Amino acid sequence: MLGALLEKLGGLLPKNFIISSFFPILIFAFLNSVMLYLFTESFRRGFDMYLALDAGRQTLYGFTILIGIAFVAYIFSTLNLFLREMLEGRHLFGWLKKRMVVEQQGKLDALEDRLKKSEKEAFLFKRDSDGWIKRLEEAYALGNKQKVKNEYSALEPVSIEIKRLKVIRTRNQLIGFSELRSVVEALEVELKKYPTAKGNSEFNDRQNRQQLDADHTSLRLLIFYARGIAENEYIEAFNEREFNYSRYKVNATSMGNIAESVRSYARSRYEINLDSIWSRLQKLIQTDDKFYAALTDAKTQLDFLVSLFWLTALFTVTWLSVLFYLKVSWLAFVLVGVTGAALVAVWYNIAVQNYLAFADTLRTSIDLFRFDLLNALHCHLPANSEDECRTWARLNQLIGYGQKRERIEYTHEGKS
């Protein structure tokens, strides 16, 4: 019966509204009904009376309740922007916002330190790793010309160090440039002193030769691994810095910094003031049905999680207060508190990840449709990236700030 009612109601309401507002409110109403049934005698009697009704009256009352829930959901949907902005760090008390900004700035500083370190490590590996390989090959060839007994063994410090680095590799961890360089230098000395398994053997030192040869092979692989993972660490740190934070401003929350990163992207790449041109750009995005559908789906998922966050927080606070006042079940009090707090954290973290996907779609829309907007505004298309930045800067002056300090060239029917 409930499925039929939802199907009928779904035909009257848009999909985005059903997902982002109606379903969260419906879940909220259901959970509150369960709590009322468990801890309120009058609600339990009313629900039992409802079950005693015939199917027709149950359907009538049920549909009326769903219409009421839909109305509440619609009112709630009008607050979605405000609620999302709250999670972005807006509309907070000044003292609280300052403290949260300081915390976010600390995280950003740590990330920038990691980025600088990983950039330096990646540069050093790229600069020296090929030279290390060459030096080891030369030492390898020189050592095989020696007519001496190989006294190298697995107990040598350099061999032990190579084994340790191999363990680090199996754990997919970083290998520092300095520590690998010292191992390369140490093994280079050993390779110059002794022949390997590929040299002519006049002594009973086959095991030592094989050990040196194996360590040489392992170190070559470690060099390639260390260079690759250092480059990957730099790329990951750069992407996290670029897509999780703005270049120009730090907000109070992770979600707020992701939102600000989209404005930062538009400004740093093209000198676009996103706030002033977004509504115009959105009209052009709507001409591409598939891309606009992807954009709205990402937005709907984000709104759904924002709704779950606030409704879960409201449910938890409300029922913690009620259960504390009623003192009917301390077990229920603890379960609501622990489960509610955990779900609030889960919804927020998932919302942050969804915001990253949504922000990436927004950046893509800027890349794909900005020239269409210039055409729609009857502006000359720029000849290169520098010319494009100047064009958008002029448009920002005119559209965003209402200033005509610089002349903007327009075309009308092919004429300037």
Protein Blocks (a to p, Z undefined) as FASTA:
>chain_A
ZZmmmmmmmmmpcfklmmmmmmmmmmmmmmmmmmmmmmmmklmmmmmmmmmpcfklmmmm
mmmmmmmmmmmmmmmmmmmmmmmmmmnopaiafklmmmmmmmmmmmmmmmmmmmmmmmmm
mmmmmmmmmmmmmmmmmmmmmmmmpccddfbdfkbmklmmmmmmmmmmmnopacdfklmm
mmmmmmmmmmmmpccfkbccfbdcklmmmmmmmmmmmmmmmmmmmmmmmmmmmmmmmmmm
mmmpcfkbccfbfklmmmmmmmmmmmmmnopafklmmmmmmmmmmmmmmlmmmmmmmmmm
mmmmmmmmmmmmmmmmmmmmmmmmnomafklmmmmmmmmmmmmmmmmmmmmmmmmmmmmm
mmmmmmmmmmmmmmmnopacdfblklmmmmmmmmmmmmmnopafbccdddeehiZZ
